[in-house]
Amino acid sequence: MGLQEFWAGLLRPHGPERVREVEGDVPGAPDQSPAELKRYARFTRFALAAAGEALADAALLPGAAPGGPVPGIDASRAGVYIGNGSGGTAERAAQDIAFHERGRRGVSPLTVPKAMPNAASAAVSIRWGLRGPCETVSTACASGTHSLAGAALAIASGRIDIAVAGGAEASLTGASIAAYDNMRALSMSGVSRPFDRDRDGFVLSEGAGVLVLESAEHAAARGARAYAELAGAASNSDAHHMTAPRPGGTGAQDCMRLALEDAGLVPEDVVHINAHGTSTRFNDAAEAHAVSALFGGRPAVTSIKGVTGHSLGAAGAIEAVASALSYAHRTLPPTNGTENVDPDLDIDVVLEPRPWEPGPSLSNSFGFGGHNGSVVLLPA
């Protein structure tokens, strides 16, 4: 929880676990009572906690006990874009059991507002009185990245000045874990090792990442500190298969190229790629081939999933936070878990913390269904 612990965690190896859960109770927004928190699903609590951290770090919350509304901004021009892949999975599962055991009267009236996928966006909007667009993107593992892109587009169009954007996921039910296991998607060794020759699947996880995005003019007017500039974004579809990437990563390659065009850059400008890097054989190969074809061997490539595992709809937002922090710390985090880069993949995988001169960076997310998303970040 929090930027300092998150960054420290990216720099140290983690033990073998096929599933990584957030330890202890999820606090929700900083000043919410236990009674209030009972009204929210686990993924919504994640979103509220991360949004509270982001707003506080952006100097948009007063005092030591943050709460809404956010002072000093036009709430009608402040949006919320929180993506997720599954909504309240655990809450729906629990109420299905309640229905079968106790009948209709045993089902909680809070089931729908807790389980609906847009609950996280709605809760953040309500908590801090943000009255601009409040939207939920659900594009599997690309949800967080697509949410950031949607928020940036709304700001660039002049519709809003500022947005709270990211992703949240909490889908670690027994059935969900078993489903990924039966698909042979999960690592049998319990080690996430992106781009490694011995990679054998991903480690399933949960969590949230939220960023505050705002126009340069709005940020300057209030004297805000900026970690990075979101300079471009793109989204497209493989239109190929429900779970497998298009061979050769051609869809991912087109997505990255379109994001660069949106940012007014060329491939030679890019010095770092924050990869989707799930540690699955076909997805890692497709992304690596796409990177190699578009950029050659130039950019440094990292995947933080060796530490965080794969948090599905939250992953892209969490990884964008890592990219922003790599600018602040002038260090690229390592691809933990990876020891022997697959010789068939012609990319420069960062295996140890690497000092760098921050420059243009891409952050990628690719989801089941063929959803591709890329955002371009620049030093602020």
N, C-alpha and C positions, 0 to 999 in steps of 0.2 A: 504494500500500500504506500503510495507516494512516490515522487520522482527520485529522491535520493536512494531509497531502498531498491527501487526498480532498476536504476542505473547500476548500482553495486551488484545486483543479481545478474545482470547481463555479462558481467566480467568474471563470474566464478562458475565453475562447472556444477552440474546438478546430477544427483544419483539416478539410477534406473527406476522409473515409474511409468507404467503404461497409461496412467490417468493422473492428472495434476489438478487438484482442487485448491481453491482459496481456503486457507486455514481460518478457523474461528468464525464468529458471526460477522456478516457483512453489515457495516454500520449505516449504509444509506447516506443521505445528506448530513452534514456535520451537526446539525442541531435538531434532528428528528428523534422523537421519543420511541421507545419500544412498541407502544400501542400503534403509532403511525406506521412503523415499519411492517407490522403484521398485515397491512393492507397491500403490500407490494410483493411481487414475485422476486425470486433471487436475482434474476438478470436485471430487473428494474433497480434493485438496491445497488447492484454494481454500477449501473449508469448514474444513479444519484451520487454515489460516493466519488466516482471519477469526475463528474461534472462539478461537484463542489470543490474538488482539488484544483481543477482547471480554472474555475472562476476566481478562486483565491489566489492562485499563482499569477493570474492576469490582473491582479489588483482591482477586481470588480466586486469584492465582497467586503462589507465593513466589519471592522473589529475582530474579536476572537471567536465570535459565535455567528458564523455566516447565516444569512437567511434572505428570502426575497422580500420585496422586489429588488432587483439590481439597481443601485443608484447611478445616476450620471449618464444613462443611456436612454434612447427612445425605445421603449419596450415594443412598440408596434413595428419597429424595424430591426428586431432581434429574433433570429430564427433558431430552431432546434432540429437537428438531423442526426438521429441515433439509429444505426442499423443493427439488425440481428438476423440470424438464420432460422431460429426455431420458436421464439417467444417463450412463454412459460411452460416448458416441457414437463418439469417436475410437478407443477401445479395441476396441469391437466391429468397427468398420470395418477396423482393422489385422489382427484375427484372421480376418476373412473372407478377406482377401488371403492371409494365411499359409496358410489351409486350401486355397485354390485353387492356391497355388504349391507347397506342401510336403506336403499331405495332413493326415490326422488328427494325426500325430505333430508336426506343425509348429505346432499350436495350444497356446498357453500355458495351463497349469493355473490361472493367475491370472485368466483371462478373466472368469469369472462373478463372483468377489468384487470385481473392479475395475469391471466394467461395470454391475452391478445398481444400480438407482436409489437403494436404501436404503444404499449403501456410505458415503455421506458422514455420515449420521446415526450409523451403526454405528461408523465410525472415530472420530468425536468422542466418542461414549459410551465406547468402549474406551480411548481415549487418556487421558481424565481420570477414568475410573472412575465415570461417572454412571450409576446403576443404576435410575433411574426409567423412565417410559415413553420409548421411543426409536422415533420414528415418522417416516415420510416421506410428505409430501403431494406429489402430482403432478397439478396442475391447470393445466398449461401456464403461461402468463404470470402467473397468480394464485397460483402455488405458494408463493412467499416470504411473501406477505401471509396466505394461509391457514395457513401454518405458525405465524406469530406469533399468529394468532387461536386456533389450537388450543392453543398453549402457555399463552396467557392464560386460556383456559377451564379448562384443567387446574389452574392455580394458583387461580383464583377458586372452583373446586369444592372446594378443600381437598385434592385428590389429591397435589399436590406443592407445594413451597415456592419452587422456583427452576427456571428452564429456560434452556438455550442454544438459541436459535431463529433461523431465517433461511432463506436460500436460496443455492444454488450452481449454476452452469451453465457448461459448456464443451463446446459442440456445434458448433464452427467447423470442421467437416470440409468437404471439397470438395463432397460430395453434399448436405450440409445447406444450405450457402450457395446452391448451384445450385437447390435445391428452393424456398427462399424467393424467389430471383430469378425463377424460372419462374412463381411465384404472383403476380409483380409487387408483392411486398410491400416489397422493398428500394428505398431511394432511388437513383435513377439519377444524381443530382447528387452523392451522397455526403454530403449535409448533412441532418442531422436538424433539422427546424424545426417543432416542435409548435405546432399551432393557427395556423400561418402560411397565408396565402392560397395560397402557392406550394409547400406541403408536397407531397412526392412519394414518401413511403415512409420506412421506418425504417432505421437503421444497426444492423446486427447486432453484438452484442458478447458478451463472457463476463466472469465475475467472481463474487464472493460478498459477501454482507453478513450479519452475525450480530450479534444483540443478546442481552444477558443480561436476562431478565425475572424478577422475583421479587415476592412479596407485599410490601405496604407494611410489614407487621409484621416480616418476615424482613429486609428492607432496613434498617429502623430498628434492629433488634437488633444488626446488625453495623456500623452507622454508615456505610452505603453512600451514595455520591453518586448521585442520580437525575437523568437528563436530562429525562425525561417520564413521564407516567402513561398507560398504555394503558387507556382508560376504557370502550371498547366495540368490538364487532366484529360483522360480519355477512357471510353468504355466501348467494348464490342463483344461479339459472341463467336465462339468456335463453330456453332451450328454443326456439331459433329456427333456428340455422344453425351449421355446423361451424367457419366462419372469420369470418363477418360478424356484427356486433352487431345486436341488435334495433333497427329503425328508431326514431329519436327518443330512443334511450338509456333506454327505460322500465325495462329490467332493472337498469341501473346506478343509475337514480334510486331504485328500490325498495331496492336494496342499501344505498345511502347512508342512506336514511331508516331502515332497520332498524338500522343501526349506531348512528345517533343515538339511537334509542329504547333500545337496549341501554345506552348511556352516560347515559341520563336527560337528554338535551339536545334542543333544538328547532333547526330550521335557522337561526333568527336568532342563535343563539349562535356559529355557526362563522365564523371570520375568515380561514381559510386552507385551501386544498385542494391537496394534493400529488397532482397528476393522474397518471393512467396515461400520457396524452399521448404516443402512439407516433410521431406525425408522419405517420400514414396518413390518407387523406382521410375514410374512413367512420368509423373509430374515434374520431378527434379530434372529428368532428361529433357523434357519438352521446354522447360524454362531455360535451362542451360544452352540448348541449341538455339533458342530464340535470341538470347543475349549474345552468343558467339556470332551468329549471323549478322546481327544489327551493329554490334559494337566491336567485334573482334575480341582480343584478349585484354583490352585496355582497362575497363572499369574494375575496381575492387568490388567483390560480391560478398554480402553477408546475409545470413538467415539467423534470426534470434530464436527460432523455434527449438533449437537445441536446449534452450533454457526454459522458454515459456510453454513449450508444447504448442499444439494447434488449437486455438480458441475459436475456430470457425468464424462466425460473423463478426467477432470482436477483433480478429487477428490483424486486419489491415490498419485499424485505428491504433492498436497497441504498437504496431511496427512503425507507424508514422511518428508516434511519440518517441520511439527509439531513434529514429532518424533526426528529429529535432534536437534531441539530447546529444547526438554525435556531433552536431554543430557546436553546441554549447561547450562540450568537453574536448573538442578537437581530436576526437578519438573514435575509430570505428570499432564497435564491439566484435568479439570473435564469433565464429560459427561453432559454438560449443557442441561437443559430442562427435564432431567430425575429426577423424584422424588421418584417413587416407582418401584424398579426393579421387573420385572415379576418373581413371585416365581417359575414358571416352568423352569426358566433359571438358571442353576447352575454355575454362573460365578461371579467374583469379579469386579463389575462395579465401577469405580472411580467417585464419586459424588462431591467431593471437591478437590481443588488443593492438591496434595499429594507429599510431599518430598520423594525422592527415591534415592537409590544408583544405578546409571545407570548400566544396564547389558544387556544381549541379549534380543532383542525385535523383534517382527514380525509386519509387516504392511501389511494388507490384502485389496484386492479389488476384488469384484465379480460383473460381468456385465451381462446384458441381453444377451441371447444366450448361457448361461452357461459358460462364460469365467471366469476363476479363476486365480488370481495372488497373490503371496506373496513374500515379500523380507525380509531378515534377516539383522538387523542392530546391530552393536556392538559399545561400546564406543571406540572412537579413541585413 
